[in-house]
Amino acid sequence: MKLGEILIKTGVLTESQLEKALTAQLILGGHLGTNLIELGFVDEETLGNVLSKTAGVPYAPPHLFTNIPEAAINAVPAKVAEEYQVVPLKLVEQAIHLALINPTDLRVLDELSFAIGRRIVPWIAPEVRILQALESYYTVGRRPRYITLGHHLDEAGEQKQSRVGKAAQRPDRTAPIVVAESRRDDFLSEEEADAACGYGKPWEEVAEELERRKSAALGVEAPKQPSSLMPLSELAERYCRAESHNDLARAALEFGVGRADRMLFLLVRADRASVWDERGLALPDETRGLVSFQVTSEGLFGLLRGDDHYHGDLPPGEDLQSFYRRLGVDAPLELLLIPIRVNELLVAFVIADGGPRGRIQGEVAEFLKAFRLFGMSLGLPALRKKIRDAARPVARVVV
């Protein structure tokens, strides 16, 4: 069973609380456990014990992350710790005990064992605790959301220790934790665009990051395909040259030509999604301006359920059919739903399908790469504008 199902079965969560947490996860990103803690529905210890039973490995409580031996930290290179989001706890002979967010991925465990050169003994810990430890021991920066939540967990732990002889108390479920990063009121404001591309860091880091992203994008090798299809390398170049978000969207839509009969971009503001751009649906202007959808863990968006995409037939259900009726188009047989995020925060959806009688022709892996690059590129137009503005001569005031 999945984490949410176990918490409901054990009486820790209600169905309503799980739906709220899944909706928060859809919009704000992060693991389900992070959103459960953030909403005050589950405390860290309860979550950790349930995660342990689910994964079949021991839970690493907070005290194991204090005063980790220097030898254990040195045994795991910072690059490996950051890439795999792991924290070493201790060395025991030739084995290293690692705290992971998801210790059930055997491929990752094999890769870690090869990279570190030791046998891995996995432990499990909530995402927020792992990210806090990565910052403490490897100086891996955290988003404000996780800093706020980490402070809350530390305060809760101190209060628990001070209550000698008293049972640990659950968090106040009527007062959810305030997230430092509020939900957007508009699409990629200047500040959000800055954050998307690392603005605020030293300029050397910004330049290196941009070059790394561009090199990574251009280095993507597309599988052999008909010459009429836009390759990923050309799409990456279009992204790099884009002067606006609309330029990015148009490039992505043209990439879909020949791969999907219809494509729909939905722009997300707060918890509402509205039509941004499309191809193949021929939506009337009033649909673009008036129709919007609430982003919840139910209906079409609920097909994700914490996954990074959904690909398959459109399941039966009135709420799914009504989505397409509101657009004024026939529902598809098959669809591909991809959320687009900037620093985990949901900013858009893209839906590709083969129409009411067709199938998607393109490779799902290609679509996922294309829109991962799209998310990476969203901050570039704003940064490019800042660079140009900074180069303009300052007007002199004649007194």
N, C-alpha and C positions, 0 to 999 in steps of 0.2 A: 504494500500500500504506500501511497505517497504521504509526505509529511502531514499535509492538511487533513487527510482522511484518518491518519492515526490520532491526531490531536482531537478530532471530533469523536472518534470511537472511545477514547479514554476520558472524555468529558472535559478536556481542557479548553476546547473551543466550541462555539456554536456555529451552525451553518452560516448565520448572518455575519459573524465575525470573520470567518474564512473568506466570504465573498468580499468584504471590505478590504481585507489584507491582499487578496489577489488583484483587486482593482488598483490599490496603492502600488503594488509591484509592477503592474502593467504601465502605469504612468511614471513612477519614480525610478523604476529599475531596482537592481539589487536582488538578493535572494529572498525567498518567502519568509524565512526566519527573521531577517533584518526588519522587514515590514511588520511582522507580528510583534517584535519587541518594541518597535517604534510606536505602534498604536497602543501599546500597553496591554495587549491581549495575553502575552506569555512572558515570563521572566527568563533570564539567561540560563539559569540552572535547569529549569524544566525543559527548555528548548534543547539544551545540550544533551540531556539524558535521553530525550526522544530521538534526537539525531543519532546518538550512539546505538540505540536499539535498532534503528532503521538500517544503519550502515554496517553493524556488526563489529565495530571497533570501539575502543574506550573513548570516553569524553574527556577533553582537556579542560579542567576548570580554570578560572582566572589566576589562581595562585601559581600555577605551573608556568605562567608567562612572566613572572617576576624573577629577576636575578637569574636569567638563563645563562649557563656557563659560557664563557667566552670561546672555549674550544668548540662547542656545539655551533655557535654562530659562525665561527670561522670556517667550519666544515661545509657550509652551504654558501656558495657565492651569492652576492647581492642580486646579480642578474637572474639567477635561477630562482631565488626566493620571491622576487617580484613577479617574474613571468608566470610561475606556477601558484603564487599566493600560498606559500608554505612557510612555517616557522619551526625551526629546530628546537626541540625541548631538552634533549640530553643525548650523550653518546654512551653506549654500552658495548664495550669491546668493539667489534667491527660493524655494529648496527647503529643507525641513527634514528631516533624517535622524532617524527615530524607531525605537527598539527596541520591538518588540511581542512578546507571547506567541503571538499567532496573526495573522500578517500576510497570510493568504490570504483573509480576509473582505473582499471588495471594497466591500461596503456600509459597513463600518466605516472603511475608508480614505477613502471619499468624505465621510463625516460628519466625519472628522478634518480633512480638507483644508478643508472649509467652515468648521469651528469655529476653525481656526488661521489660515486665510487664506493658506495656502502650499501648494505642491506637496509631496506626501509621498514620501519615499524610505524604504521599509520595510527594517528589519533584524529579525532574530529572536534571542531570548535565552530561556533557561530561566525559568520562572515565578519561582523563588526569587531570581534575580538582579534581575529587574524590580521585585519587591516590596521588595528591599533598597534599590534606587536611589530608589524612590518615597518611602521613609522618609527617606533621606539628603537629598534635594533638595526634597521637598514636605511633609515631616513627616507622611506618611500612615502611621499605626500598623500594625505587623505583629503577627500572633498569635505566641505563644511558639514554636510549631513552626517558623516560618520564621526567627525570630531565631536559634534553635539551629542550624538548617541553614545559615544564612548564615555564622555563625561558623565552622562546619566547612569551608565552601568557602573562606573567607578563609585559614584555617590551612593548608589543602591547597595553596592557591596560593603562600603564603609558603614552604612546604617545597619546592615544585617549583622556585621561583626560586633557592633556596639550593643546590640540587644542580647546580652548574655543571658542564657537560660530561656529566651523567648523563641518561639517558632518563627521561621522566616515568613515574611508577609509578601503576598503577591502585589504587583504594581497596581496603582489606582487605574482601573479600566475606564473611569469616567473622564480622565484627564490625559489624553494622548500626548506623547512627546512632541514638542514643536520642532519641526524640521527646519534647519538653518536655511536651506535652499527652498524658497517658495516656488509654487507652481507658476508657470509663465502666464502672463496676461497677453503676451504678443509673441510673434514668432522670431526668435533669435534677435533680441535687442542687442544694442552695441556691446553691452557688458557680457551678455551670454555668448556673443560671437567671439569676444576676447577670450572667454574661458574655453571655448571650443578649440581654439588653436593655441592655447597656452599663453596668451597675452598677460602681461604682468610679471613674467619671468624675465631674467636678463636677456638682452637681445640675442646674445650668442646662442642661448638655449632655444629661443624661438626659431632662429635661422636653421639650426641643426635639426630641429624637429620637422620643420617644413621640408627640408631636403630629404630627410629620412622617409617622410610620408610620400613624397613625390617619387623617390627611388623605389619604394615598396610598390607603389601603384604601377609604375612603368615596368616593374619586374614581374608582374603577374602574367603568366603564360596561359593563354586561352587554348582550349582543345581545338583540333582541326574542325573546321566548319565551313559552310558555303561562303563564298566570297561576298555575297550580298549582305551578310550579317556583320554588324559593327563589332570588331574584336574588343576585348577588354582594354587592350593597350591604347586604342583610339579613344575609348570612353574616358580613360584616365587623363589623356591629354585634354579632352574637352572640359573635364572637371577643372584641371589646372588653369585653363584659360578663361573660365567663366567669370563674368563681371558681376553677376547677381545670382540670387537663389533661383530665379526663374530660368536663367541660363542652365543651371545645374539640372533642373527638372526637365527641361526640353532635351538635354543630352541623354538623360536616363530614359525618357520616353522613346527617343529614336533608337536607343540600344535595344529596346523591346521589339522593334519591328522585325517580324519573321520568327520571333520567339514566343510571342503571345498575341492573340487576336485583340485583347483589350487590356488596358492598363489604367489604373486609377490612383492618383496621389490624393491623400487626405492630410490636411494640415491640422495639427493638434494645438489648441489653445486651452490651457487649464485642463478641464475634463471633457471638452467638446472637440469633435473632429468634423471638419467641413471640406468640401471639394476644393482642391488646389489646382490640379491640372489633370488631363486625361487624354487617352487616345483610344479610338475605336468604339466609344460609348455614345458619342454625339449627344452629350447632355445639353439640355436647354439652359439658357442663361439664368432663368429663375431658380433652377436646381443648384447652380453654383452659388448663388447669393443667399438663398433662404434655407436650404436643407442642411442640417447638421445632425450629428449623432453623438450621444453620450458615450464616453469611453468607460466601459465597465468590464468586469470579468465574465459577463454573460453575453449572449448573442454572438455576432460575428467576431468581435475582438476576443471573446472568451475562448475561441478556438486555440489561442496561443497557450494559455494556462502556464505561464512561466517559461515557455520555450522561446527560442530566438526566431522561429518562423513556424508557419503551418502550411503543409502541402498535402492536398488530398481532395477527395470528392466533397462537395458541399453537403453536410449532413442535413437530414430532414428537420424541420422545425419552423414554426411560424415566425419566430423572431429573426431567423436567418433569411427567410423569404421576404420579410417586410423590409429588410435593408435595401434590397434591389427594387422592390416596388416603390419605395420612396425616391429612388433615383430615376424611376420610370424606365427601367431596362429589365430584360429577362435575366433570371438567375442562371449562373453557369453550372456546368457539370463538375468542373474541377477548378480549384483556385490555389494560388500561392499568396499568402499573407505575410508581409515582412514589416516589423516595426523599425523605425529609424530613430536612433537615439544620439544625443550629444551629452557626453559625460553621464551616461545612463538615463538621462531624462528624456522622456518620449517627446519627439517633436513632429513626427509624421508617420503615416502608414503608406505602404504601396501594396496594391492588390493587382495581381496579374492573373488572367484566366483565358480560356479558349472559347468563351462565348457559351450560349445555351446548348450547343450541339458539338462543340469541339474540345480539344485538349491542349494543354500547354506544350509547345514544341521545343522550347529551349531547356537547357540543363538547369536544374534548380541550383546547383553549385555556382553556376555563372551568375545567376540573379543575386545570390547571397553575396558574392564578391563585389558585384556592381554596386549594391546598396550599402555595403560596408564602406566602400570607397566614397559613396555619396555622403554618408554621415561624417566621414573624416574631412570632406571638402567644404562643409557648410560654413566654417569659419573663415575660409580663405578670402572671399570677396571683401569682408569687413577689414581684415588685416591688410589687404592690398590697398584699400582706400586710406587707411591710417598712414601707410608708408608714403603714399602719394601726397597726402595732406601735409605730412611732416617735411616733405621736400620743397613745398611751395615757399617762396620768399615772404618774409613777414613785412606787411605794409607799414611804412614809417609814418608816424603822426607828425605833421608839420605844425609847429606852434607859432 
